[in-house]
Amino acid sequence: MWMVVYVTQSKEAAEKIRTLLQEAGLPVKIRSVNQSGNDQFGCYEVLVPEAELSEAHNLIIDKVL
């Protein structure tokens, strides 16, 4: 099952997180949570498999936050 590891309002930030996680060898998906139908507004969820959630979370804390 895929789990949300990060949520952002910027597609660029979601892509940055995806690149970080992929470089660490983790499978990653990005899902738009766009209720308005306009890509400029809404949120983006970064998802990883449940088994990789802890590792992904630690990478994001170490490299991004």
PQR file of N, CA, C, O and H, with PARSE charges and radii, in Angstrom:
ATOM      1  N   MET A   1       0.839  -1.171   0.000 -0.4000 1.5000
ATOM      2  CA  MET A   1       0.000   0.000   0.000 -0.0000 2.0000
ATOM      3  C   MET A   1       0.892   1.245   0.000  0.5500 1.7000
ATOM      4  O   MET A   1       1.908   1.298   0.693 -0.5500 1.4000
ATOM      5  N   TRP A   2       0.490   2.243  -0.790 -0.4000 1.5000
ATOM      6  CA  TRP A   2       1.225   3.502  -0.852 -0.0000 2.0000
ATOM      7  C   TRP A   2       0.748   4.435   0.260  0.5500 1.7000
ATOM      8  O   TRP A   2      -0.446   4.542   0.538 -0.5500 1.4000
ATOM      9  H   TRP A   2      -0.335   2.201  -1.353  0.4000 1.0000
ATOM     10  N   MET A   3       1.710   5.103   0.884 -0.4000 1.5000
ATOM     11  CA  MET A   3       1.419   5.994   2.011 -0.0000 2.0000
ATOM     12  C   MET A   3       1.964   7.398   1.714  0.5500 1.7000
ATOM     13  O   MET A   3       3.003   7.547   1.070 -0.5500 1.4000
ATOM     14  H   MET A   3       2.681   5.017   0.658  0.4000 1.0000
ATOM     15  N   VAL A   4       1.259   8.408   2.184 -0.4000 1.5000
ATOM     16  CA  VAL A   4       1.699   9.796   2.019 -0.0000 2.0000
ATOM     17  C   VAL A   4       2.816  10.073   3.016  0.5500 1.7000
ATOM     18  O   VAL A   4       2.669   9.847   4.217 -0.5500 1.4000
ATOM     19  H   VAL A   4       0.415   8.287   2.707  0.4000 1.0000
ATOM     20  N   VAL A   5       3.931  10.564   2.496 -0.4000 1.5000
ATOM     21  CA  VAL A   5       5.061  10.898   3.360 -0.0000 2.0000
ATOM     22  C   VAL A   5       5.286  12.412   3.434  0.5500 1.7000
ATOM     23  O   VAL A   5       5.961  12.900   4.341 -0.5500 1.4000
ATOM     24  H   VAL A   5       4.051  10.748   1.521  0.4000 1.0000
ATOM     25  N   TYR A   6       4.716  13.152   2.474 -0.4000 1.5000
ATOM     26  CA  TYR A   6       4.934  14.598   2.443 -0.0000 2.0000
ATOM     27  C   TYR A   6       3.798  15.243   1.653  0.5500 1.7000
ATOM     28  O   TYR A   6       3.331  14.678   0.664 -0.5500 1.4000
ATOM     29  H   TYR A   6       4.168  12.755   1.738  0.4000 1.0000
ATOM     30  N   VAL A   7       3.351  16.422   2.086 -0.4000 1.5000
ATOM     31  CA  VAL A   7       2.322  17.184   1.377 -0.0000 2.0000
ATOM     32  C   VAL A   7       2.835  18.603   1.189  0.5500 1.7000
ATOM     33  O   VAL A   7       3.387  19.202   2.111 -0.5500 1.4000
ATOM     34  H   VAL A   7       3.730  16.880   2.889  0.4000 1.0000
ATOM     35  N   THR A   8       2.646  19.134  -0.016 -0.4000 1.5000
ATOM     36  CA  THR A   8       3.091  20.490  -0.312 -0.0000 2.0000
ATOM     37  C   THR A   8       2.098  21.173  -1.238  0.5500 1.7000
ATOM     38  O   THR A   8       1.305  20.506  -1.901 -0.5500 1.4000
ATOM     39  H   THR A   8       2.198  18.647  -0.765  0.4000 1.0000
ATOM     40  N   GLN A   9       2.138  22.491  -1.285 -0.4000 1.5000
ATOM     41  CA  GLN A   9       1.282  23.246  -2.194 -0.0000 2.0000
ATOM     42  C   GLN A   9       2.010  23.595  -3.487  0.5500 1.7000
ATOM     43  O   GLN A   9       1.461  24.284  -4.346 -0.5500 1.4000
ATOM     44  H   GLN A   9       2.783  23.033  -0.746  0.4000 1.0000
ATOM     45  N   SER A  10       3.246  23.120  -3.625 -0.4000 1.5000
ATOM     46  CA  SER A  10       4.052  23.440  -4.786 -0.0000 2.0000
ATOM     47  C   SER A  10       4.448  22.161  -5.529  0.5500 1.7000
ATOM     48  O   SER A  10       4.968  21.218  -4.932 -0.5500 1.4000
ATOM     49  H   SER A  10       3.692  22.560  -2.927  0.4000 1.0000
ATOM     50  N   LYS A  11       4.195  22.148  -6.825 -0.4000 1.5000
ATOM     51  CA  LYS A  11       4.608  20.993  -7.634 -0.0000 2.0000
ATOM     52  C   LYS A  11       6.135  20.876  -7.641  0.5500 1.7000
ATOM     53  O   LYS A  11       6.679  19.773  -7.620 -0.5500 1.4000
ATOM     54  H   LYS A  11       3.773  22.914  -7.310  0.4000 1.0000
ATOM     55  N   GLU A  12       6.816  22.021  -7.671 -0.4000 1.5000
ATOM     56  CA  GLU A  12       8.284  22.025  -7.656 -0.0000 2.0000
ATOM     57  C   GLU A  12       8.823  21.368  -6.391  0.5500 1.7000
ATOM     58  O   GLU A  12       9.780  20.597  -6.459 -0.5500 1.4000
ATOM     59  H   GLU A  12       6.374  22.918  -7.688  0.4000 1.0000
ATOM     60  N   ALA A  13       8.228  21.658  -5.249 -0.4000 1.5000
ATOM     61  CA  ALA A  13       8.670  21.057  -3.985 -0.0000 2.0000
ATOM     62  C   ALA A  13       8.413  19.556  -3.992  0.5500 1.7000
ATOM     63  O   ALA A  13       9.239  18.786  -3.501 -0.5500 1.4000
ATOM     64  H   ALA A  13       7.450  22.284  -5.195  0.4000 1.0000
ATOM     65  N   ALA A  14       7.281  19.132  -4.542 -0.4000 1.5000
ATOM     66  CA  ALA A  14       6.977  17.704  -4.633 -0.0000 2.0000
ATOM     67  C   ALA A  14       8.003  16.994  -5.519  0.5500 1.7000
ATOM     68  O   ALA A  14       8.450  15.892  -5.199 -0.5500 1.4000
ATOM     69  H   ALA A  14       6.611  19.758  -4.941  0.4000 1.0000
ATOM     70  N   GLU A  15       8.369  17.626  -6.625 -0.4000 1.5000
ATOM     71  CA  GLU A  15       9.374  17.050  -7.527 -0.0000 2.0000
ATOM     72  C   GLU A  15      10.737  16.964  -6.836  0.5500 1.7000
ATOM     73  O   GLU A  15      11.473  15.998  -7.034 -0.5500 1.4000
ATOM     74  H   GLU A  15       8.006  18.520  -6.885  0.4000 1.0000
ATOM     75  N   LYS A  16      11.067  17.955  -6.041 -0.4000 1.5000
ATOM     76  CA  LYS A  16      12.338  17.967  -5.305 -0.0000 2.0000
ATOM     77  C   LYS A  16      12.395  16.789  -4.326  0.5500 1.7000
ATOM     78  O   LYS A  16      13.411  16.102  -4.226 -0.5500 1.4000
ATOM     79  H   LYS A  16      10.469  18.740  -5.880  0.4000 1.0000
ATOM     80  N   ILE A  17      11.304  16.570  -3.616 -0.4000 1.5000
ATOM     81  CA  ILE A  17      11.241  15.453  -2.672 -0.0000 2.0000
ATOM     82  C   ILE A  17      11.306  14.130  -3.422  0.5500 1.7000
ATOM     83  O   ILE A  17      11.989  13.201  -2.990 -0.5500 1.4000
ATOM     84  H   ILE A  17      10.478  17.129  -3.697  0.4000 1.0000
ATOM     85  N   ARG A  18      10.592  14.041  -4.551 -0.4000 1.5000
ATOM     86  CA  ARG A  18      10.630  12.812  -5.340 -0.0000 2.0000
ATOM     87  C   ARG A  18      12.058  12.494  -5.780  0.5500 1.7000
ATOM     88  O   ARG A  18      12.504  11.353  -5.665 -0.5500 1.4000
ATOM     89  H   ARG A  18      10.037  14.796  -4.902  0.4000 1.0000
ATOM     90  N   THR A  19      12.770  13.495  -6.280 -0.4000 1.5000
ATOM     91  CA  THR A  19      14.154  13.288  -6.722 -0.0000 2.0000
ATOM     92  C   THR A  19      15.033  12.810  -5.574  0.5500 1.7000
ATOM     93  O   THR A  19      15.822  11.878  -5.735 -0.5500 1.4000
ATOM     94  H   THR A  19      12.408  14.422  -6.373  0.4000 1.0000
ATOM     95  N   LEU A  20      14.897  13.444  -4.421 -0.4000 1.5000
ATOM     96  CA  LEU A  20      15.668  13.054  -3.236 -0.0000 2.0000
ATOM     97  C   LEU A  20      15.438  11.583  -2.893  0.5500 1.7000
ATOM     98  O   LEU A  20      16.389  10.838  -2.661 -0.5500 1.4000
ATOM     99  H   LEU A  20      14.256  14.201  -4.289  0.4000 1.0000
ATOM    100  N   LEU A  21      14.190  11.177  -2.863 -0.4000 1.5000
ATOM    101  CA  LEU A  21      13.860   9.807  -2.483 -0.0000 2.0000
ATOM    102  C   LEU A  21      14.270   8.801  -3.552  0.5500 1.7000
ATOM    103  O   LEU A  21      14.738   7.709  -3.230 -0.5500 1.4000
ATOM    104  H   LEU A  21      13.417  11.782  -3.052  0.4000 1.0000
ATOM    105  N   GLN A  22      14.097   9.160  -4.819 -0.4000 1.5000
ATOM    106  CA  GLN A  22      14.495   8.266  -5.898 -0.0000 2.0000
ATOM    107  C   GLN A  22      16.007   8.068  -5.918  0.5500 1.7000
ATOM    108  O   GLN A  22      16.482   6.963  -6.180 -0.5500 1.4000
ATOM    109  H   GLN A  22      13.716  10.047  -5.080  0.4000 1.0000
ATOM    110  N   GLU A  23      16.762   9.121  -5.646 -0.4000 1.5000
ATOM    111  CA  GLU A  23      18.222   9.002  -5.592 -0.0000 2.0000
ATOM    112  C   GLU A  23      18.659   8.075  -4.470  0.5500 1.7000
ATOM    113  O   GLU A  23      19.739   7.488  -4.535 -0.5500 1.4000
ATOM    114  H   GLU A  23      16.376  10.018  -5.433  0.4000 1.0000
ATOM    115  N   ALA A  24      17.829   7.938  -3.443 -0.4000 1.5000
ATOM    116  CA  ALA A  24      18.113   7.011  -2.341 -0.0000 2.0000
ATOM    117  C   ALA A  24      17.613   5.597  -2.660  0.5500 1.7000
ATOM    118  O   ALA A  24      17.752   4.684  -1.847 -0.5500 1.4000
ATOM    119  H   ALA A  24      16.952   8.415  -3.391  0.4000 1.0000
ATOM    120  N   GLY A  25      17.035   5.431  -3.841 -0.4000 1.5000
ATOM    121  CA  GLY A  25      16.596   4.110  -4.271 -0.0000 2.0000
ATOM    122  C   GLY A  25      15.174   3.745  -3.873  0.5500 1.7000
ATOM    123  O   GLY A  25      14.794   2.576  -3.944 -0.5500 1.4000
ATOM    124  H   GLY A  25      16.922   6.173  -4.501  0.4000 1.0000
ATOM    125  N   LEU A  26      14.390   4.723  -3.456 -0.4000 1.5000
ATOM    126  CA  LEU A  26      13.019   4.444  -3.035 -0.0000 2.0000
ATOM    127  C   LEU A  26      12.044   4.677  -4.189  0.5500 1.7000
ATOM    128  O   LEU A  26      12.206   5.629  -4.953 -0.5500 1.4000
ATOM    129  H   LEU A  26      14.699   5.672  -3.398  0.4000 1.0000
ATOM    130  N   PRO A  27      11.039   3.822  -4.318 -0.5600 1.5000
ATOM    131  CA  PRO A  27       9.989   4.084  -5.301  0.2800 2.0000
ATOM    132  C   PRO A  27       9.095   5.210  -4.786  0.5500 1.7000
ATOM    133  O   PRO A  27       8.758   5.252  -3.603 -0.5500 1.4000
ATOM    134  N   VAL A  28       8.714   6.120  -5.682 -0.4000 1.5000
ATOM    135  CA  VAL A  28       7.971   7.315  -5.276 -0.0000 2.0000
ATOM    136  C   VAL A  28       6.892   7.625  -6.313  0.5500 1.7000
ATOM    137  O   VAL A  28       7.091   7.441  -7.514 -0.5500 1.4000
ATOM    138  H   VAL A  28       8.988   6.086  -6.643  0.4000 1.0000
ATOM    139  N   LYS A  29       5.751   8.097  -5.823 -0.4000 1.5000
ATOM    140  CA  LYS A  29       4.687   8.622  -6.673 -0.0000 2.0000
ATOM    141  C   LYS A  29       4.319  10.005  -6.172  0.5500 1.7000
ATOM    142  O   LYS A  29       4.464  10.313  -4.988 -0.5500 1.4000
ATOM    143  H   LYS A  29       5.589   8.247  -4.848  0.4000 1.0000
ATOM    144  N   ILE A  30       3.837  10.841  -7.096 -0.4000 1.5000
ATOM    145  CA  ILE A  30       3.272  12.134  -6.721 -0.0000 2.0000
ATOM    146  C   ILE A  30       1.814  12.125  -7.158  0.5500 1.7000
ATOM    147  O   ILE A  30       1.482  11.700  -8.264 -0.5500 1.4000
ATOM    148  H   ILE A  30       3.719  10.591  -8.057  0.4000 1.0000
ATOM    149  N   ARG A  31       0.950  12.604  -6.264 -0.4000 1.5000
ATOM    150  CA  ARG A  31      -0.484  12.656  -6.569 -0.0000 2.0000
ATOM    151  C   ARG A  31      -0.975  14.080  -6.326  0.5500 1.7000
ATOM    152  O   ARG A  31      -0.752  14.664  -5.266 -0.5500 1.4000
ATOM    153  H   ARG A  31       1.219  12.949  -5.365  0.4000 1.0000
ATOM    154  N   SER A  32      -1.644  14.613  -7.330 -0.4000 1.5000
ATOM    155  CA  SER A  32      -2.235  15.937  -7.198 -0.0000 2.0000
ATOM    156  C   SER A  32      -3.557  15.818  -6.459  0.5500 1.7000
ATOM    157  O   SER A  32      -4.409  14.997  -6.801 -0.5500 1.4000
ATOM    158  H   SER A  32      -1.825  14.138  -8.191  0.4000 1.0000
ATOM    159  N   VAL A  33      -3.709  16.647  -5.445 -0.4000 1.5000
ATOM    160  CA  VAL A  33      -4.964  16.721  -4.709 -0.0000 2.0000
ATOM    161  C   VAL A  33      -5.532  18.084  -5.060  0.5500 1.7000
ATOM    162  O   VAL A  33      -5.447  19.042  -4.292 -0.5500 1.4000
ATOM    163  H   VAL A  33      -3.017  17.314  -5.167  0.4000 1.0000
ATOM    164  N   ASN A  34      -6.107  18.134  -6.234 -0.4000 1.5000
ATOM    165  CA  ASN A  34      -6.506  19.398  -6.824 -0.0000 2.0000
ATOM    166  C   ASN A  34      -8.015  19.443  -6.945  0.5500 1.7000
ATOM    167  O   ASN A  34      -8.588  18.814  -7.834 -0.5500 1.4000
ATOM    168  H   ASN A  34      -6.177  17.356  -6.858  0.4000 1.0000
ATOM    169  N   GLN A  35      -8.642  20.162  -6.085 -0.4000 1.5000
ATOM    170  CA  GLN A  35     -10.093  20.208  -6.077 -0.0000 2.0000
ATOM    171  C   GLN A  35     -10.651  21.260  -7.036  0.5500 1.7000
ATOM    172  O   GLN A  35     -11.830  21.197  -7.384 -0.5500 1.4000
ATOM    173  H   GLN A  35      -8.176  20.674  -5.363  0.4000 1.0000
ATOM    174  N   SER A  36      -9.854  22.204  -7.461 -0.4000 1.5000
ATOM    175  CA  SER A  36     -10.367  23.284  -8.297 -0.0000 2.0000
ATOM    176  C   SER A  36     -10.245  22.987  -9.789  0.5500 1.7000
ATOM    177  O   SER A  36     -10.852  23.683 -10.603 -0.5500 1.4000
ATOM    178  H   SER A  36      -8.896  22.255  -7.178  0.4000 1.0000
ATOM    179  N   GLY A  37      -9.479  21.974 -10.161 -0.4000 1.5000
ATOM    180  CA  GLY A  37      -9.261  21.688 -11.576 -0.0000 2.0000
ATOM    181  C   GLY A  37      -8.174  22.548 -12.194  0.5500 1.7000
ATOM    182  O   GLY A  37      -7.914  22.448 -13.393 -0.5500 1.4000
ATOM    183  H   GLY A  37      -8.986  21.408  -9.500  0.4000 1.0000
ATOM    184  N   ASN A  38      -7.544  23.382 -11.402 -0.4000 1.5000
ATOM    185  CA  ASN A  38      -6.487  24.272 -11.878 -0.0000 2.0000
ATOM    186  C   ASN A  38      -5.174  23.849 -11.229  0.5500 1.7000
ATOM    187  O   ASN A  38      -5.073  23.810 -10.003 -0.5500 1.4000
ATOM    188  H   ASN A  38      -7.755  23.464 -10.428  0.4000 1.0000
ATOM    189  N   ASP A  39      -4.165  23.530 -12.045 -0.4000 1.5000
ATOM    190  CA  ASP A  39      -2.897  23.036 -11.514 -0.0000 2.0000
ATOM    191  C   ASP A  39      -2.148  24.056 -10.657  0.5500 1.7000
ATOM    192  O   ASP A  39      -1.232  23.684  -9.922 -0.5500 1.4000
ATOM    193  H   ASP A  39      -4.247  23.561 -13.041  0.4000 1.0000
ATOM    194  N   GLN A  40      -2.517  25.325 -10.737 -0.4000 1.5000
ATOM    195  CA  GLN A  40      -1.812  26.332  -9.941 -0.0000 2.0000
ATOM    196  C   GLN A  40      -2.243  26.305  -8.482  0.5500 1.7000
ATOM    197  O   GLN A  40      -1.543  26.830  -7.615 -0.5500 1.4000
ATOM    198  H   GLN A  40      -3.261  25.628 -11.334  0.4000 1.0000
ATOM    199  N   PHE A  41      -3.382  25.703  -8.209 -0.4000 1.5000
ATOM    200  CA  PHE A  41      -3.905  25.661  -6.852 -0.0000 2.0000
ATOM    201  C   PHE A  41      -4.107  24.213  -6.428  0.5500 1.7000
ATOM    202  O   PHE A  41      -4.332  23.342  -7.268 -0.5500 1.4000
ATOM    203  H   PHE A  41      -3.951  25.277  -8.913  0.4000 1.0000
ATOM    204  N   GLY A  42      -4.028  23.960  -5.148 -0.4000 1.5000
ATOM    205  CA  GLY A  42      -4.203  22.607  -4.652 -0.0000 2.0000
ATOM    206  C   GLY A  42      -2.949  22.133  -3.948  0.5500 1.7000
ATOM    207  O   GLY A  42      -2.033  22.910  -3.676 -0.5500 1.4000
ATOM    208  H   GLY A  42      -3.844  24.668  -4.466  0.4000 1.0000
ATOM    209  N   CYS A  43      -2.927  20.865  -3.664 -0.4000 1.5000
ATOM    210  CA  CYS A  43      -1.804  20.268  -2.954 -0.0000 2.0000
ATOM    211  C   CYS A  43      -1.257  19.083  -3.739  0.5500 1.7000
ATOM    212  O   CYS A  43      -1.920  18.529  -4.616 -0.5500 1.4000
ATOM    213  H   CYS A  43      -3.671  20.234  -3.885  0.4000 1.0000
ATOM    214  N   TYR A  44      -0.052  18.723  -3.403 -0.4000 1.5000
ATOM    215  CA  TYR A  44       0.590  17.556  -3.989 -0.0000 2.0000
ATOM    216  C   TYR A  44       1.038  16.648  -2.861  0.5500 1.7000
ATOM    217  O   TYR A  44       1.661  17.094  -1.898 -0.5500 1.4000
ATOM    218  H   TYR A  44       0.486  19.173  -2.691  0.4000 1.0000
ATOM    219  N   GLU A  45       0.717  15.381  -2.988 -0.4000 1.5000
ATOM    220  CA  GLU A  45       1.139  14.378  -2.017 -0.0000 2.0000
ATOM    221  C   GLU A  45       2.278  13.565  -2.613  0.5500 1.7000
ATOM    222  O   GLU A  45       2.224  13.151  -3.771 -0.5500 1.4000
ATOM    223  H   GLU A  45       0.210  15.018  -3.770  0.4000 1.0000
ATOM    224  N   VAL A  46       3.300  13.343  -1.813 -0.4000 1.5000
ATOM    225  CA  VAL A  46       4.398  12.462  -2.186 -0.0000 2.0000
ATOM    226  C   VAL A  46       4.155  11.145  -1.458  0.5500 1.7000
ATOM    227  O   VAL A  46       4.016  11.113  -0.235 -0.5500 1.4000
ATOM    228  H   VAL A  46       3.344  13.679  -0.872  0.4000 1.0000
ATOM    229  N   LEU A  47       4.105  10.061  -2.226 -0.4000 1.5000
ATOM    230  CA  LEU A  47       3.771   8.759  -1.663 -0.0000 2.0000
ATOM    231  C   LEU A  47       4.912   7.764  -1.853  0.5500 1.7000
ATOM    232  O   LEU A  47       5.619   7.793  -2.860 -0.5500 1.4000
ATOM    233  H   LEU A  47       4.218  10.086  -3.219  0.4000 1.0000
ATOM    234  N   VAL A  48       5.075   6.888  -0.870 -0.4000 1.5000
ATOM    235  CA  VAL A  48       6.045   5.789  -0.934 -0.0000 2.0000
ATOM    236  C   VAL A  48       5.345   4.527  -0.428  0.5500 1.7000
ATOM    237  O   VAL A  48       4.325   4.610   0.257 -0.5500 1.4000
ATOM    238  H   VAL A  48       4.500   6.865  -0.052  0.4000 1.0000
ATOM    239  N   PRO A  49       5.894   3.362  -0.766 -0.5600 1.5000
ATOM    240  CA  PRO A  49       5.316   2.139  -0.206  0.2800 2.0000
ATOM    241  C   PRO A  49       5.413   2.149   1.319  0.5500 1.7000
ATOM    242  O   PRO A  49       6.352   2.701   1.893 -0.5500 1.4000
ATOM    243  N   GLU A  50       4.435   1.535   1.955 -0.4000 1.5000
ATOM    244  CA  GLU A  50       4.362   1.531   3.419 -0.0000 2.0000
ATOM    245  C   GLU A  50       5.655   1.028   4.060  0.5500 1.7000
ATOM    246  O   GLU A  50       6.072   1.543   5.098 -0.5500 1.4000
ATOM    247  H   GLU A  50       3.672   1.086   1.489  0.4000 1.0000
ATOM    248  N   ALA A  51       6.286   0.035   3.454 -0.4000 1.5000
ATOM    249  CA  ALA A  51       7.517  -0.530   4.012 -0.0000 2.0000
ATOM    250  C   ALA A  51       8.680   0.461   3.977  0.5500 1.7000
ATOM    251  O   ALA A  51       9.650   0.301   4.717 -0.5500 1.4000
ATOM    252  H   ALA A  51       5.948  -0.382   2.611  0.4000 1.0000
ATOM    253  N   GLU A  52       8.591   1.486   3.121 -0.4000 1.5000
ATOM    254  CA  GLU A  52       9.672   2.474   2.968 -0.0000 2.0000
ATOM    255  C   GLU A  52       9.362   3.782   3.701  0.5500 1.7000
ATOM    256  O   GLU A  52      10.160   4.718   3.651 -0.5500 1.4000
ATOM    257  H   GLU A  52       7.803   1.616   2.519  0.4000 1.0000
ATOM    258  N   LEU A  53       8.235   3.855   4.367 -0.4000 1.5000
ATOM    259  CA  LEU A  53       7.771   5.098   4.964 -0.0000 2.0000
ATOM    260  C   LEU A  53       8.766   5.690   5.966  0.5500 1.7000
ATOM    261  O   LEU A  53       9.068   6.882   5.907 -0.5500 1.4000
ATOM    262  H   LEU A  53       7.587   3.094   4.407  0.4000 1.0000
ATOM    263  N   SER A  54       9.265   4.882   6.868 -0.4000 1.5000
ATOM    264  CA  SER A  54      10.188   5.369   7.891 -0.0000 2.0000
ATOM    265  C   SER A  54      11.477   5.900   7.275  0.5500 1.7000
ATOM    266  O   SER A  54      11.956   6.969   7.653 -0.5500 1.4000
ATOM    267  H   SER A  54       9.020   3.914   6.916  0.4000 1.0000
ATOM    268  N   GLU A  55      12.034   5.156   6.330 -0.4000 1.5000
ATOM    269  CA  GLU A  55      13.276   5.590   5.673 -0.0000 2.0000
ATOM    270  C   GLU A  55      13.051   6.897   4.908  0.5500 1.7000
ATOM    271  O   GLU A  55      13.876   7.809   4.974 -0.5500 1.4000
ATOM    272  H   GLU A  55      11.645   4.287   6.023  0.4000 1.0000
ATOM    273  N   ALA A  56      11.934   6.983   4.185 -0.4000 1.5000
ATOM    274  CA  ALA A  56      11.626   8.195   3.431 -0.0000 2.0000
ATOM    275  C   ALA A  56      11.456   9.387   4.368  0.5500 1.7000
ATOM    276  O   ALA A  56      11.967  10.474   4.097 -0.5500 1.4000
ATOM    277  H   ALA A  56      11.264   6.242   4.131  0.4000 1.0000
ATOM    278  N   HIS A  57      10.755   9.185   5.442 -0.4000 1.5000
ATOM    279  CA  HIS A  57      10.538  10.254   6.420 -0.0000 2.0000
ATOM    280  C   HIS A  57      11.864  10.747   6.980  0.5500 1.7000
ATOM    281  O   HIS A  57      12.084  11.953   7.086 -0.5500 1.4000
ATOM    282  H   HIS A  57      10.340   8.302   5.662  0.4000 1.0000
ATOM    283  N   ASN A  58      12.750   9.820   7.339 -0.4000 1.5000
ATOM    284  CA  ASN A  58      14.063  10.198   7.867 -0.0000 2.0000
ATOM    285  C   ASN A  58      14.887  10.961   6.852  0.5500 1.7000
ATOM    286  O   ASN A  58      15.570  11.919   7.216 -0.5500 1.4000
ATOM    287  H   ASN A  58      12.571   8.840   7.253  0.4000 1.0000
ATOM    288  N   LEU A  59      14.845  10.562   5.582 -0.4000 1.5000
ATOM    289  CA  LEU A  59      15.579  11.273   4.525 -0.0000 2.0000
ATOM    290  C   LEU A  59      15.063  12.688   4.386  0.5500 1.7000
ATOM    291  O   LEU A  59      15.850  13.626   4.262 -0.5500 1.4000
ATOM    292  H   LEU A  59      14.290   9.784   5.287  0.4000 1.0000
ATOM    293  N   ILE A  60      13.759  12.852   4.405 -0.4000 1.5000
ATOM    294  CA  ILE A  60      13.176  14.190   4.265 -0.0000 2.0000
ATOM    295  C   ILE A  60      13.577  15.065   5.444  0.5500 1.7000
ATOM    296  O   ILE A  60      13.923  16.230   5.249 -0.5500 1.4000
ATOM    297  H   ILE A  60      13.120  12.090   4.506  0.4000 1.0000
ATOM    298  N   ILE A  61      13.541  14.543   6.638 -0.4000 1.5000
ATOM    299  CA  ILE A  61      13.939  15.328   7.824 -0.0000 2.0000
ATOM    300  C   ILE A  61      15.417  15.715   7.735  0.5500 1.7000
ATOM    301  O   ILE A  61      15.776  16.852   8.041 -0.5500 1.4000
ATOM    302  H   ILE A  61      13.260  13.597   6.797  0.4000 1.0000
ATOM    303  N   ASP A  62      16.269  14.786   7.323 -0.4000 1.5000
ATOM    304  CA  ASP A  62      17.705  15.050   7.271 -0.0000 2.0000
ATOM    305  C   ASP A  62      18.092  16.022   6.160  0.5500 1.7000
ATOM    306  O   ASP A  62      18.989  16.845   6.342 -0.5500 1.4000
ATOM    307  H   ASP A  62      15.978  13.863   7.074  0.4000 1.0000
ATOM    308  N   LYS A  63      17.415  15.933   5.001 -0.4000 1.5000
ATOM    309  CA  LYS A  63      17.852  16.691   3.824 -0.0000 2.0000
ATOM    310  C   LYS A  63      17.040  17.937   3.534  0.5500 1.7000
ATOM    311  O   LYS A  63      17.541  18.864   2.899 -0.5500 1.4000
ATOM    312  H   LYS A  63      16.686  15.264   4.853  0.4000 1.0000
ATOM    313  N   VAL A  64      15.793  17.977   3.988 -0.4000 1.5000
ATOM    314  CA  VAL A  64      14.916  19.076   3.585 -0.0000 2.0000
ATOM    315  C   VAL A  64      14.572  19.986   4.754  0.5500 1.7000
ATOM    316  O   VAL A  64      14.650  21.208   4.624 -0.5500 1.4000
ATOM    317  H   VAL A  64      15.386  17.223   4.504  0.4000 1.0000
ATOM    318  N   LEU A  65      14.206  19.434   5.854 -0.4000 1.5000
ATOM    319  CA  LEU A  65      13.722  20.260   6.966 -0.0000 2.0000
ATOM    320  C   LEU A  65      14.834  20.743   7.854  0.5500 1.7000
ATOM    321  O   LEU A  65      14.581  21.448   8.831 -0.5500 1.4000
ATOM    322  H   LEU A  65      14.142  18.441   5.959  0.4000 1.0000
TER
END
